[in-house]
């Protein structure tokens, strides 16, 4: 092989390597984006389910202190959230 053909071969090899790396990076980015979208959709669905099952009045009856631990509102809310898992 002559020096000129070695340069052409090296150039094409470099171009091919860059193209392979770029397509790999794009594929990885696309897969990560898809996985993120699926996780977010699943989380949103779970949040909507919890909103539908929880009674807002029971939450408003709670003070957020240890005194709530024995209240029926807290116990029912705890039970509902455990079932929503």
C-alpha positions in Angstrom: 0.0 0.0 0.0 1.2 3.5 -0.8 1.3 6.3 1.7 -1.7 7.9 0.1 -3.9 4.8 0.4 -2.8 4.5 4.0 -4.0 8.0 4.7 -7.4 7.3 3.0 -7.7 4.1 5.0 -6.9 5.9 8.3 -9.4 8.7 7.5 -12.2 6.2 6.7 -11.4 4.2 9.8 -11.6 7.4 11.9 -14.8 8.4 10.3 -16.3 5.0 10.8 -15.2 4.9 14.5 -16.7 8.3 15.1 -20.0 7.3 13.4 -20.1 4.1 15.6 -19.5 6.0 18.8 -22.0 8.7 17.9 -24.7 6.1 17.1 -24.0 4.3 20.3 -24.2 7.5 22.3 -27.5 8.4 20.6 -28.9 4.9 21.2 -27.9 5.1 24.9 -29.5 8.6 25.3 -32.7 7.3 23.6 -32.9 4.2 25.9 -32.3 6.3 29.0 -35.0 8.8 27.9 -37.5 6.0 27.3 -36.8 4.4 30.7 -37.2 7.8 32.4 -40.5 8.3 30.7 -41.8 4.9 31.8 -40.7 5.4 35.4 -42.4 8.8 35.5 -45.6 7.5 34.0 -45.7 4.7 36.5 -45.1 7.0 39.4 -47.8 9.4 38.2 -50.2 6.5 37.9 -49.4 5.5 41.5 -49.8 9.0 42.8 -53.2 9.3 41.1 -54.3 6.0 42.6 -53.3 7.3 46.1 -55.2 10.5 45.6 -58.3 8.6 44.7 -58.1 6.3 47.7 -57.2 8.9 50.4 -59.8 10.9 52.2 -58.7 14.5 52.4 -60.9 15.1 55.5 -58.9 12.5 57.4 -55.7 14.2 56.6 -57.0 17.6 57.7 -58.0 16.1 61.0 -54.3 15.2 61.7 -51.9 17.6 63.4 -48.7 16.0 62.3 -47.5 15.2 65.8 -47.1 12.0 67.8 -50.6 12.6 69.2 -52.0 11.5 65.8 -50.5 8.0 66.2 -53.5 6.6 68.1 -56.2 8.5 66.2 -58.6 6.5 64.0 -58.0 8.9 61.1 -54.3 8.2 61.2 -54.7 4.5 61.5 -57.2 4.4 58.5 -54.8 6.6 56.4 -51.9 4.3 57.3 -53.9 1.3 56.2 -55.0 2.9 53.0 -51.4 3.9 52.1 -50.2 0.4 52.9 -52.8 -1.1 50.6 -51.9 1.3 47.8 -48.3 -0.1 47.6 
